């Protein structure tokens, strides 16, 4: 049976597990990360991991929750909801989110491997997952639904519109390939997509 830890040891080990999890999940992914990978740097037994987290999926969720408020503040409150109109809002959102994905490895991983969040959802109870409801993805869905109903976005399935926006957000994965042209490509793509998704009413 795992030995007891002092409050100070628990705090230290918990932070070590979170730091290790962030590195492992963003480099090798959720599925390939083992409990042994997570506990090795903390110097604890595999059985002791469960004193801190119910599963590696629970650790993954905790990492998301720790970053969620700041990410939402930057890409939703500071961009998506700040535009002069729907087109401007989409431009601001895409630029802010691409910047976030370029600097935030965990959210970049989620964008390129969305199946990992589904894996987390399958392992955790719905009540625990509800903590993720107030997140940038949900806010974008709400924005698209509302502006499409108002006629500010093209008459297409909201899931398709969101899919187009997510496709733009895959661009950071190709930054190295595009080299020096990457900033210009990103700017032009964002402008074209924002213009293409908004109705002509936006030009009136």
Buried (B, 14 or more C-beta within 10 A) or exposed (E): EEEEBEEEEEEEBBEBBBEBBBBBBBEEBBEEBEBEBBBEBBEBEEEBBEBBBBBBBBBBBBBBEEBBEEBBEBBBEEBBEEBEEBBBBBBBBBBBBBBBBBEBBBBBBBBBBEEBBEBBBEBBEEEBBEBBEEBBBEBBBEBBBEBBEEEBBBEEEBEEBBEBBBEBBEBBEEBEEEEEEBEEBBBEBBBEBBEEBBBEEBEE
